[in-house]
Amino acid sequence: WNKPPASNKEKFTTLRAHFVRSFLSKLRNPSNLSTTLLAAPGLGWLIATVLRFSEEGSYSLANAYHIPTYLFLSLVVAIFLGLSNSSDEIIRDHNLLQRERNHGISPFQYTLSKIVVLGFFALIQVSTFLFIGNKILKIHSMFGTHLLWMMSSALIGILLGLLVSSYSRSVKTAINWIPVILIPQIILGGAL
């Protein structure tokens, strides 16, 4: 017996339920939430403080030779944050997904809700990273552009993390894949 196709209202209700569940899942895990909210500002402060060093003794943006390095590391951080936030999402919801698959519910709404929720948290992370890093390095006019391509990189990281999570059998395996994905990007990105 085939189930009739879902109406648009049913699809929207399912999408909303997935969205709320994904968002609350992120908020209910205090250690994951604190890591999510503290990692980006910490990395922004660390990278900007190290790159602010000047041989002349006083820093100014005009003689800052490390700005290209800061921009490159910003992209690496964005991909890393996206990967680390999403690499265990599907693994944790395996039983739920199996139950929904048995009821004929499409995984599209689940995947879309994960991307939107993880994208929201990535936006917070990227914004705080940029705010702190740009403030320390006295970069004033690039925030919007920098935010756009950092968010694009974070979304790529989220998608890669969800892909890893969908093929991994355990959280440990998924987390072990993060350096395998990230290191070639650093090497091939021209940093070395």
C-alpha positions, 0 to 999 in steps of 0.5 A: 500500500502506497502512501499518497504524496504529502501536501505542501502544508504537511511538508512545511509542518515537517520542515518546521518540526525538523527545524525546531528539533535541530535548533533545540538539540543544539541548545540542549547540549551545554558543552557543545554550545559553549564550544560553539560559542567560544571557539570562534572568538578565541581563534579570532583573538589568537590569530589576530594577536599573533599576526599583529606583531610588527618588527617596527614595534608599532602596528598599523594596517598600512605596514601589516604584511600578515593580512593575506595570512589572516584572510587565508586563516579566516577561511581555514577557521570557517571551514574548520568550524563548519566541519566540527559543528556538523560532523556528528549531526547525522550520526546522533540522529541515526535512530530518528532518521531510521524511524522516519524513513520507515514512515516514508518521510523524505530526508530533504526536510531533515537535511535542509533544517540541519543546514539552516540551523548549523548555518545560523550558528556558523553566522554567529561564529564567523561574525564574532571571529571577524569582529574580534580579529578585525578590531585587533588588526584595525581592519575597518572596511571589509566586514561585509565582504569578509563575512560573505566569503567566510560564511560561504566557506563555513557552509561548505564545511557544514556540507562536508561535515554532514557528508562525513556524518552520513557515511561514518558509523561513529562520532569518533570516526567522523571527527577523525575525518576532519583533519583528513579533509582540512589539511589538503585544503590548507596545502592546496590553498597556497599557504605553504 
